[in-house]
């Protein structure tokens, strides 16, 4: 059939430019660059990307190269772009600042062992607002925390430990709201593997008591993997103190100080999975990928159901073009938690595409879309279009291309995808 050969070359070539770059661009809004990797490999949180190794070839004979990763590390984290500043859709009504506070507790009455993201959900759209502190408390002005990112589960991108404000303190400023805007809105806690109670905001006025009370997180019965580790509760006082110092230094990008404190924490308590995980992130920032991998492996050795290291390892492998490893690590995460990590499905789909396992790639891409109802990870539609084109299902591929352009009309590769869409439509007519 005329046009198939050229399409195969196109889909082989765009994997580097569009799909692999989309792993970063869709999560961070960063600019992809193709460079040679450092001696330790590609960094997941700030190191350089590089040419894909063996197994990285794609249809058309093109070997994928990968972009430089942004300085801000992503958690298994998959990091998403900062939410745009909101404006009231009801300017004629009197808008007032709304302050809220409360506490998050686990169902056994204890505070979460790690910071939890507090989200405002309006008409199905979730916006992160604040983090809990070490005792589960939070306090913020509604619409004020523009630097808060969603939990890792919203897409491997960023959960509480990796950006924004900490401890539930109010953000810089914040916008004002009308009563009508809060109709249909609610506040909830967000933690992968758990379901949150919700507090309705309908009818709330700016003079009302800001206290929301206690929000309970209940573990989902059919999820084994969590973004918190059970081993944290058994850490000694000195080990936890060192871990908290290391985490604070990490937040301030003091990599040497963070490494020193985190090494102290794991030396005092070798099964401190979360401390090992943070140490891995620090090693990535220091471009010591061998040490980062070892730290993530130690985290999993301490707690195999702590999911954060799996996605970090999967992302590193994908950036290096080690597709078997990327497929394996992402599949292990998906098995532990098949509901909360659309980005794990995305990485798994990319890996299987490069391994020419197109049915597996299609299934993972569809699951990535299914588990991302807000379309935060629009790149999954483009990826699915690539996969369907490889399977010569051009009409359906065109549908996914249109979906991508609908949900991300200003994406850096939008013009390129429009050209691909024209090719898809032409190929569909010729079949």
N, C-alpha and C positions, 0 to 999 in steps of 0.2 A: 504493500500500500504506500502510495506517495506521501512523504512527510514523516514517516515513522522513524527513519534513521536520524533525521535532524532533531526530532523530538527527543530521542534517546540521548543524543549528545547534550541537548539543552538540560535535561533532567540530571544527567551526570555532572554537568558543570555547575549547576546552581546549588548543589548540596553544600559546597564550601561557602559560596557567596550568600546564600539565603537561609538554608536550614541550620547549618552549624553556627553561622553568625547570629541566627535568630535565637539560639540558646542564650546568647548574651544580650543581644539587643532587645529581645522581647522582655527580658527580665530587668535590665538596668537602664535602658535608654542610651547606652554607651555607644561609642564609635568603634566598629570593628577594624582591625588592622592585621595584616598577615606578616608575621615575622618569624625568624628562626627561634626555636625553643632554647631556653637555657639548658645547661648540662643536665639538670635534674628533671627536665620535661616541662610541660605546660602547666601554668599555675591556674588553680581554680579560683583564686581570690586576688589576683593582682600580678601574677607572673605572665610571661609571654607565651603565646600560643606557638604552634609550629606545624611543620608538615606532618601529615598523617603517616604512620608507619605501615607495616605489613597488614593486609586486611582492610586498608583504607580505600582501595580502589572502588570506583563506582561505574555504572554503565557508561560507555562512551570513552573509557580509558583515562578518565580524569582522576587524579589522586587528590583527595581533599586536603586543603590546608586550613588552619584554624586561626581565628582572630586573637589578638592580644586581649587578655581578660582585664576587666576594670579593676581599679585599685580597691574599691570597696568589695569585700568578699561576700559571696552569696552563700547562704546556708543550703543545706540540702535542699537544701536551702536553695530556693530559687528566688532572685530578687526582682521586684517589679518596679516600674517607674513611679516616682512620687505622684500622688494624686494631684490633679490640677486644682487651683484655688476655686472654691465654689462661690457662686453668687445667688442671692435669693431670687427665686422665680416670681416672687410676689412683692415687688418693690413698693407698691402702694400701701402695704400693710406695715404696721409698726414692728420693726425687728429689734430684738433685744439679745444681749449675750446670755447664754445658758451655761451655768456651771454645774457639773455633776461629780459625785464621789460615791464610793462604795467599797465593797470588798469581794474578792473571789476566793472561794474555798472548795476543796475537793469534797466528795461526798462523805468522807470519813471525818470531816471537820478540820482538816489541816490545810494550811496555805499551800499553793502550788510550789514545788521545789525550784522552779525556774519562772522568770517573768512571763506573764500571759498577756496577749494582745486584747485590748478592749475595742470592740467594733460598734459603730453605728450602722444599722441596716435600714435603708429606706427603699421601699418598692423593690426589694430583692437585691439592691446594690449595697455592698458592704464597704465601709470606709474605716480604716484603723484610726483610733483616736488617742490611745494612751497605753502604757504598760502598767502592770501591777508591780509593787515593790516586794521586798523579801517576805513581807507578812501578808501579801495578797491585797493590799490597799491600792486604790487608784483615785485620782482627782484631776480633773481637766476642764478646760472650756471647750464646749462643743465646736467642732470645726477648726480647732486651733493647732492640732499637732500635725502639721503638714509633712514632717520628717519621720513619721511613724510608718513602718511597713507591715504588711500582713504577716501572719505566721508562715512558716516554711511550707506548710501544706497548701497554701494558696498557689503556690507553684514552685519549689525548690527555690524560690527566690528568697524573701528575707523574713525571718521571724524575729522575735523580740531581741535576741542577743546581738543582732548585727547592724543596728542602725537606729537613728532617731533618738528620742529622749527616753530616759530610763526612770524607773521609780514612780511612774504615774504623775510626775509633775506637769503642771499646765504648760502647753506649748507657747510659742511667741505670739501673743495676740490671739486671734481667733475671730471668726465672723459671727454676725448676729443672725437670729432665726425668728421667723414668725410662727404662730401657733399652727397655721395651716401647713407649713413646711414639715412640721413634726408629726402630722397625721400619717399613720401607717409606718412610723419609724419605731425602732426598738434598739436597745443596748444589749449586747451579749459579750461573753468571753470567747476567745478563739484559741483552741489547743487541739492539735491533731490527735485523733483517737478518743476524743471526749465530746460530749454534747452538753451545751450550755443552757441553763435557764435564761429566759429573756425578760427584759423590763420594758414595757411599752412607754413611749414618749408622748403619745397622743394626749392632748389636753394640758400638757405641761406649760407653765408660765414662768417667766424669768424670775419672779419673786418666790416661787415655790421652794421648799426645802430641797437642797441639792442632793441630799443623801438618798441613794437608791437601795440601800440595804445590801444583803448578801446574795451573790450570784453563785449557784452551785454548779460545779462541773462533774458530770457523771460519765464514767468510762463506758465506751461502746463494747457490748459483749462479744461482738464478732471481729474485733480488731486486736491483734497481738502486739504490733509495733507502735511505739510512742516516741514523741519528741522530748520526753523527759525520761530520766534513767532512775530505776529503782535503787541503784547503788549509791546515789547521792545521799540518801537518808542515813547511810552507815558511815559516812565520812566523819573523821574526828574533827574536833573544834579547830585545831591548828591547820588541818588539811583544808577545811572549808574556808578558813580565813585567807589562806594562801590563794585558793581558787578565786575568791571574790576580788582579791587584789589583782590577780592576773586578768580577770575579766574586765575590771575597771581600766587597767592599762591597755587592754585590747581595744576597748571603746575609744580610748584617747590616742590610739595608733602608736603607742609606745611599745614596739615589738620586742625589744630586748628585755624590758622590764616585765612584760607579759610572759615571755618565755621563762624567765627566772622564777616567777611566782608559780606558774603552772607546773614547771618541773618539780618545784618543791612540793606542790599539792600531790602529784602522782607518786613522788618518792615516799611521802608520808602515808599515802593510801593508794596502792597500785591498782585497785579496782575502781578508781574514780573515773568512770566513763566520760562524764561531761568535761572534766578537766583535760582528759586525753584529746577529746574532740576539739576543744579550744586551742590546745597546743598544736594540733594539726593545722588549724587555720592560721596560727602564727607562723608556722614553718612555711606555709604557702606564701605568706606575705614576705618572708625572708628568702623565697625562691629555692627553698631546700625541699624539693618534692619527695625525695627518698625519705626524709625524716617525717614529712607530712603523712605519707602513706603508712609508715610504721605507727604513728600516733593514732590514726584512724583504726588501724588493725587492732591496736591495744584497746581502744574504746570498745570495739566489737567483741574482743576477747573477754572484756569485763562484763559486757551486757549486750548479748546478741540481738536483743529486741529493741535496743536503742537505735532508732532508724536514721538519725542525722548523718552518721558516717557513711552509710550506704550511698546516699545520694551525692555526697561530696566525692566519694571515690568514683562513682559513675560519671560525674561531670569531668573529673580529671582525666579519666580514661577516654571519654568522648573527645576532649580537646586534644588528646595525644593521638587520636585515631585508633586506639585499642578497642575495637568495637566488640569483641567477645567479652572483654572485661566490663565494658559499659553495659552491655546487655545483661550480663550476669548480676552485677551489683544492683542495677535498677529493678531487675526481676525479683531479687530477694526482698527489696523494699516493698514492691507491689504485693508480694505474697503476705508480708506482715501487715500491710495496711493498704487495701485496694480502693480506699474511698477518698483519702485526703491529700493525695499527692499527684495531681495531674501532670506536673513536670517530670515525675519519674516515668510516667507513661510516654511522655514526649521524648525523653532521652532514650528509652527503650525502643521507640519507633525509629529514631534516627539510627541507632546501632543496628537494628535488624534490617533496615533499608540498606545500609552499607554492607551487610553480610548477605544481601540478596535473598533474605527471608521475607518476601513481600507480604505474604498472608499474615505473619506475625506482626510485621510493621504496621499493616493496615489496622489490625485489631487494637494495637497499642495506641495508634493515633486517634482512633475513634473513642477509645476510653479516655484519652487526654481531653478530648472535646466534651465528652459526657460529664466528666468530673469538674469541668470549668464552666458552669452555667452563666457566669458573668462575662465570659469571653475575654478574660484578662490576658490569656495566652493565645491570642489570635493566630500566632504563627503555626499552631497545630493544624489549622485549616489548610494553610499553604503546604505543610508537610504531607497531609493526607492527599492533597491534590497531586503532589509529586509522585506519591506511591501509586495512586490510581492511574496516573499517566503511564507509569512503568508497566502496569498491568493492562494497558491499552483500553482502559475504561475512560475515554476522553470526555464524554458528556458529564459524568460524575466528577471528574477532575476539574472541569470548568466550574461546576457548582461550588466546589471548595475554594477555588481561586476567587470567585465572586464573594464568598463568605469572608475570606481574609481581607479583601479590599473594603468590604462593608464595615468590618470591625476595626480595621486599622488603615483607614484611608490615607493617613499621612505617614505611614511607615517608611523608613529609609529606602526600602526596596519596592515600594508601591508601583513605581513606574515600570520596573523590570517585570513585576508580576502581571501588570496589565498587558505587556507584550506576550508573556507566557499564556495569558488567558486567550489572546487572539489566536495563538497557535493551537490551543486546546479546542477552541470552537471550530477552527478550520479542520482539524483532524477528526472531530466528531462528525462533521458534515460529510467527510470523505469515506467514512466507514460504511 
